[in-house]
Amino acid sequence: MFSGLLQPMHLLLILGVVLIVFGPGKLANLGHDLGKSIREFKSAMDAHDVTPEPVAEKPAQQAVPGKADPAA
């Protein structure tokens, strides 16, 4: 269905439309901001390598046999 979607001519057309819409100056800023965001995301993922502590299981409560009220 999408086998010929990303051919070089299609990519050039998309790049041309993006260049016309945003302009060369804004496109450079978008690339810079995207790279900065990716670097910050990767550094945050590396800093967040914390292994969770094992959770102690609580003993199961025993059921107390009792007298149930009859259903009406």
C-alpha positions in Angstrom: 0.0 0.0 0.0 2.8 2.5 0.9 5.6 0.8 -0.9 6.5 3.7 -3.2 5.7 6.5 -0.7 9.3 7.5 0.2 10.9 7.7 -3.2 13.6 10.3 -3.6 11.3 12.5 -5.8 8.6 12.5 -3.1 11.1 13.4 -0.4 12.5 16.3 -2.5 8.9 17.6 -3.1 8.2 17.4 0.7 11.5 19.2 1.4 10.6 21.9 -1.1 7.2 22.5 0.4 8.6 22.7 3.9 11.3 25.2 2.7 8.6 27.4 1.1 6.4 27.3 4.1 9.0 27.9 6.8 11.8 29.7 4.9 15.5 28.9 5.2 16.1 30.9 8.5 13.2 29.3 10.3 14.1 25.9 9.0 17.7 26.2 10.4 16.2 27.2 13.8 13.8 24.2 13.7 16.7 21.8 13.0 18.8 23.3 15.8 15.9 23.1 18.3 15.1 19.5 17.2 18.7 18.5 17.8 18.8 20.2 21.2 15.5 18.4 22.2 16.9 15.0 21.2 20.1 15.6 23.2 18.2 16.7 26.3 15.9 13.7 26.0 18.8 11.2 25.7 20.6 12.8 28.7 17.4 12.6 30.8 16.9 9.0 29.9 20.5 8.2 30.8 20.2 10.1 34.1 17.0 8.2 34.9 18.5 4.7 35.0 17.3 3.8 38.4 16.4 0.3 39.2 13.2 0.0 41.3 13.5 -1.5 44.8 11.8 -4.8 45.3 8.5 -4.5 47.1 8.0 -6.6 50.2 4.9 -8.7 50.0 2.4 -8.5 52.8 1.2 -11.8 54.2 -2.3 -12.7 53.1 -5.1 -12.1 55.6 -6.9 -15.2 56.8 -10.6 -15.3 56.2 -12.5 -15.5 59.4 -15.5 -17.9 59.2 -18.6 -16.1 60.4 -22.3 -16.2 60.3 -23.7 -14.7 57.1 -27.1 -13.0 57.0 -29.6 -14.8 54.8 -30.5 -13.2 51.6 -34.1 -12.2 51.3 
